[in-house]
Amino acid sequence: MIEFTPIADGVLVARTSPLDVATSLVIGDTSALVIDTLSTGYQAEALVRAVRELTALPLVVLNTHAHFDHWFGNALVAPAGEPVWAHRNAIDTMIDDGDREPAASALRYRREDPVFADGIAAVTLRPANRAIRGIEVLDLGGRSVSVAHHGRGHTNGDLVATVQGTGVIFAGDLVEEGAPPSFGSDSYPLEWPDAVAALLADAAADARVVPGHGAVLDLDRVREQHDQLAAFAWLIREGHADGASAEAVAARSPWPAEACLGGVNRGFANLDDPVAP
């Protein structure tokens, strides 16, 4: 069961298990925007039921990035050719990695949550079909959502969506709540602080930020995370210049070392080959 909570007029957020992914709904006069469609068919079906309890308007979908827990529900939320927006790089990832990703993602959860793993493995994939490269304004009728790519960070295709006139910002996994940032093999730890700084620069003074996972944040919490990301990026640069081990750098990070080791290795790789994907 998915329950939406209003955070502004016509703007609602639901936190979902098992990964505490935030899925969101923005209701306009002529259409409604669903932000991130979760991981499995049964989650997506529950999402559609929850949305349809609130609005019968045509749906538009936005995927904040190309990780499975944010787009695997696309085929059920937008089944008939409805627009599904994502960054151009994210679409490339969805297409290039799509055939392998359900099995690979399911394997990670097979032992701890076999039902969830089965759901991931069984999805019908539908990559986004509308590309965003810089800034796009989505018109929902009487309400617009500005969608921007502020640079590479959590992935090379992160999007930030701002509901104009509300101060609500959807940040995807550029911002985390309740856990350290997720530094995967497709992250850019050295550039991530700049992407969050750009988000902050565009934010209204009273903005509330919806992270990809967890509770809604105020700007002070986002600034704190930016400062931690910036400190981490400098630790990586200094460690690389000094020839330090990744383990030694991770031990000095703002978060538990085990959560940061992958980020250090990824940062070292970025420094060794800045043009690598």
C-alpha positions as CSV (number, residue, x, y, z in Angstrom):
1,M,0.0,0.0,0.0
2,I,1.3,3.5,-0.9
3,E,0.1,6.5,1.0
4,F,0.8,10.0,-0.3
5,T,1.3,12.9,2.1
6,P,0.7,16.5,0.9
7,I,3.7,18.8,1.3
8,A,2.2,21.7,-0.8
9,D,-1.0,22.4,-2.7
10,G,-1.3,19.6,-5.2
11,V,2.2,18.3,-4.4
12,L,2.4,14.9,-2.6
13,V,5.1,12.5,-1.6
14,A,5.1,8.8,-0.5
15,R,7.9,6.9,1.1
16,T,7.9,3.2,0.0
17,S,9.4,0.0,1.4
18,P,11.7,-1.8,1.3
19,L,14.2,0.8,0.1
20,D,12.5,4.0,1.4
21,V,12.3,5.4,-2.1
22,A,10.3,8.6,-2.4
23,T,7.8,8.6,-5.2
24,S,5.9,11.9,-5.8
25,L,2.9,13.4,-7.5
26,V,2.3,16.9,-8.8
27,I,-1.2,17.6,-9.9
28,G,-1.9,20.3,-12.4
29,D,-5.2,21.3,-14.2
30,T,-4.7,19.2,-17.3
31,S,-2.2,16.5,-16.3
32,A,-0.3,15.1,-13.3
33,L,3.4,14.4,-13.0
34,V,4.6,11.2,-11.3
35,I,8.3,11.4,-10.2
36,D,10.0,8.0,-10.1
37,T,8.1,4.8,-10.5
38,L,9.8,2.4,-8.1
39,S,11.3,-1.1,-8.6
40,T,8.7,-3.8,-9.4
41,G,5.4,-4.4,-11.1
42,Y,3.5,-4.8,-7.8
43,Q,5.0,-1.6,-6.5
44,A,4.0,0.2,-9.7
45,E,0.5,-1.2,-9.6
46,A,0.1,0.1,-6.0
47,L,1.5,3.4,-7.1
48,V,-1.1,3.7,-9.9
49,R,-3.9,2.8,-7.5
50,A,-2.7,5.5,-5.1
51,V,-2.4,8.1,-7.8
52,R,-5.9,7.3,-9.2
53,E,-7.4,7.8,-5.8
54,L,-6.2,11.4,-6.1
55,T,-6.6,12.3,-9.7
56,A,-8.0,11.0,-13.0
57,L,-5.8,13.3,-15.1
58,P,-3.5,12.0,-17.8
59,L,-0.1,11.2,-16.4
60,V,3.4,12.3,-17.2
61,V,6.4,10.6,-15.7
62,L,9.8,11.9,-14.7
63,N,12.7,9.6,-13.8
64,T,15.3,11.4,-11.7
65,H,18.0,9.0,-12.8
66,A,18.6,5.5,-14.2
67,H,18.9,3.3,-11.2
68,F,16.4,0.5,-11.1
69,D,14.4,1.7,-8.0
70,H,13.5,4.9,-9.8
71,W,12.3,3.7,-13.2
72,F,11.5,0.0,-13.3
73,G,7.8,0.7,-12.8
74,N,7.6,2.9,-16.0
75,A,5.8,0.3,-18.1
76,L,2.8,0.1,-15.7
77,V,2.6,3.8,-14.7
78,A,2.9,5.0,-18.3
79,P,1.7,2.0,-20.4
80,A,0.4,3.5,-23.5
81,G,3.1,5.8,-24.9
82,E,2.6,8.6,-22.3
83,P,5.7,10.9,-22.0
84,V,8.4,9.6,-19.7
85,W,11.1,12.2,-19.2
86,A,14.7,11.6,-18.1
87,H,18.2,13.0,-18.8
88,R,19.7,11.9,-22.1
89,N,22.5,10.1,-20.3
90,A,20.0,8.3,-18.2
91,I,18.0,7.1,-21.2
92,D,21.2,5.8,-22.8
93,T,21.9,3.8,-19.6
94,M,18.3,2.5,-19.5
95,I,18.7,1.2,-23.1
96,D,22.3,0.0,-22.8
97,D,22.0,-1.7,-19.5
98,G,18.3,-2.6,-19.4
99,D,18.6,-6.3,-20.5
100,R,21.2,-7.0,-17.7
101,E,19.9,-4.8,-15.0
102,P,16.8,-6.8,-13.7
103,A,18.8,-9.9,-13.1
104,A,21.7,-8.0,-11.6
105,S,19.5,-5.9,-9.3
106,A,17.4,-8.9,-8.2
107,L,20.6,-10.8,-7.3
108,R,21.5,-8.2,-4.7
109,Y,18.2,-8.7,-2.8
110,R,17.7,-12.4,-3.4
111,R,18.7,-13.5,0.1
112,E,17.3,-10.7,2.2
113,D,14.0,-10.2,0.4
114,P,13.2,-12.9,-2.2
115,V,9.7,-11.5,-3.0
116,F,11.2,-8.2,-3.8
117,A,14.0,-9.8,-5.9
118,D,11.4,-11.8,-7.9
119,G,9.5,-8.6,-8.6
120,I,12.6,-6.9,-9.9
121,A,13.5,-9.8,-12.1
122,A,10.0,-10.0,-13.6
123,V,9.6,-6.4,-14.7
124,T,8.8,-5.3,-18.2
125,L,11.2,-2.4,-18.9
126,R,10.2,0.8,-20.6
127,P,13.0,3.3,-20.9
128,A,12.1,7.0,-20.9
129,N,11.1,8.4,-24.2
130,R,11.6,12.2,-23.7
131,A,15.1,13.5,-23.3
132,I,16.3,16.4,-21.1
133,R,19.7,17.8,-21.7
134,G,19.8,21.1,-19.8
135,I,16.6,22.7,-18.6
136,E,13.0,21.7,-19.6
137,V,9.7,23.2,-18.3
138,L,6.9,20.7,-18.0
139,D,3.5,22.4,-18.3
140,L,0.8,20.5,-16.3
141,G,-1.8,23.1,-17.0
142,G,-1.9,26.0,-14.5
143,R,1.3,24.7,-13.0
144,S,4.8,24.2,-14.3
145,V,7.7,22.1,-13.2
146,S,11.2,23.2,-14.1
147,V,13.6,20.2,-14.6
148,A,17.3,20.8,-14.7
149,H,20.5,18.8,-15.0
150,H,23.1,20.5,-12.8
151,G,26.0,18.2,-13.7
152,R,27.3,14.7,-12.8
153,G,27.0,13.5,-9.2
154,H,25.2,10.4,-8.1
155,T,25.1,9.4,-11.8
156,N,25.8,11.2,-15.1
157,G,22.1,11.8,-15.6
158,D,20.7,13.3,-12.4
159,L,17.7,15.6,-12.7
160,V,16.4,18.1,-10.2
161,A,12.7,19.2,-10.5
162,T,11.3,22.4,-9.0
163,V,7.5,22.9,-8.7
164,Q,7.2,26.6,-9.5
165,G,5.4,28.7,-6.9
166,T,5.7,26.1,-4.1
167,G,9.4,26.0,-3.1
168,V,9.3,22.2,-3.5
169,I,12.4,20.6,-5.1
170,F,12.7,17.0,-6.0
171,A,16.4,16.1,-5.9
172,G,16.5,12.4,-6.6
173,D,19.6,10.7,-5.1
174,L,21.7,13.8,-5.4
175,V,20.5,14.3,-1.8
176,E,20.1,11.5,0.7
177,E,18.3,11.4,4.1
178,G,18.9,8.8,6.7
179,A,21.9,7.3,5.0
180,P,25.2,8.3,3.5
181,P,25.2,9.3,-0.2
182,S,25.3,6.2,-2.5
183,F,28.7,6.1,-4.3
184,G,28.2,3.5,-7.0
185,S,30.4,2.6,-9.9
186,D,28.6,5.2,-12.0
187,S,29.0,8.1,-9.5
188,Y,31.2,11.2,-9.7
189,P,32.2,12.1,-6.2
190,L,34.5,15.0,-7.3
191,E,31.7,16.7,-9.2
192,W,28.8,15.8,-6.9
193,P,29.3,18.9,-4.6
194,D,29.0,21.2,-7.6
195,A,25.6,19.7,-8.6
196,V,24.3,20.1,-5.1
197,A,25.6,23.7,-5.0
198,A,23.7,24.5,-8.2
199,L,20.6,23.1,-6.6
200,L,21.0,25.3,-3.6
201,A,21.7,28.4,-5.7
202,D,18.4,27.9,-7.5
203,A,16.4,27.2,-4.4
204,A,13.9,29.6,-2.8
205,A,14.8,30.6,0.8
206,D,12.0,28.5,2.2
207,A,12.5,25.5,-0.1
208,R,11.9,22.0,0.9
209,V,13.8,19.3,-0.8
210,V,12.5,15.8,-1.5
211,P,15.4,13.3,-1.5
212,G,15.4,10.1,-3.5
213,H,15.1,8.2,-0.3
214,G,13.9,9.3,3.1
215,A,12.2,12.3,4.6
216,V,11.7,15.8,3.2
217,L,14.6,18.1,4.1
218,D,15.0,21.8,4.7
219,L,17.9,23.7,3.0
220,D,20.1,23.6,6.2
221,R,20.2,19.9,5.9
222,V,21.0,20.0,2.2
223,R,23.8,22.6,2.9
224,E,25.2,20.3,5.5
225,Q,25.3,17.4,3.0
226,H,26.9,19.7,0.4
227,D,29.6,20.6,2.8
228,Q,30.2,16.9,3.6
229,L,30.4,16.0,-0.1
230,A,32.9,18.9,-0.7
231,A,35.1,17.8,2.2
232,F,35.0,14.2,0.9
233,A,35.9,15.3,-2.6
234,W,39.0,17.2,-1.2
235,L,40.0,14.1,0.8
236,I,39.9,12.1,-2.3
237,R,42.0,14.6,-4.2
238,E,44.5,14.9,-1.4
239,G,44.8,11.2,-0.9
240,H,45.3,10.6,-4.6
241,A,48.0,13.2,-4.7
242,D,49.7,11.7,-1.7
243,G,49.5,8.2,-2.9
244,A,47.3,7.2,0.0
245,S,45.3,4.0,0.0
246,A,41.6,4.1,-0.7
247,E,41.0,2.5,2.7
248,A,43.0,5.3,4.5
249,V,41.0,8.0,2.7
250,A,37.6,6.3,3.5
251,A,38.5,6.1,7.2
252,R,38.7,9.9,7.3
253,S,35.5,10.5,5.4
254,P,32.4,12.2,6.9
255,W,30.5,8.9,6.8
256,P,31.3,5.3,7.9
257,A,34.3,4.1,6.0
258,E,32.5,1.1,4.5
259,A,30.0,3.4,2.9
260,C,32.6,5.5,1.3
261,L,35.3,3.1,0.1
262,G,33.6,2.7,-3.3
263,G,33.4,6.5,-3.6
264,V,37.1,6.9,-3.0
265,N,37.9,4.3,-5.6
266,R,35.5,5.9,-8.0
267,G,37.1,9.3,-7.3
268,F,40.6,7.9,-7.8
269,A,39.4,6.5,-11.1
270,N,38.0,9.9,-12.1
271,L,41.3,11.5,-11.4
272,D,43.2,8.9,-13.3
273,D,40.9,9.3,-16.4
274,P,38.8,12.4,-16.2
275,V,37.0,11.7,-19.5
276,A,36.0,8.2,-18.6
277,P,32.2,7.6,-18.5
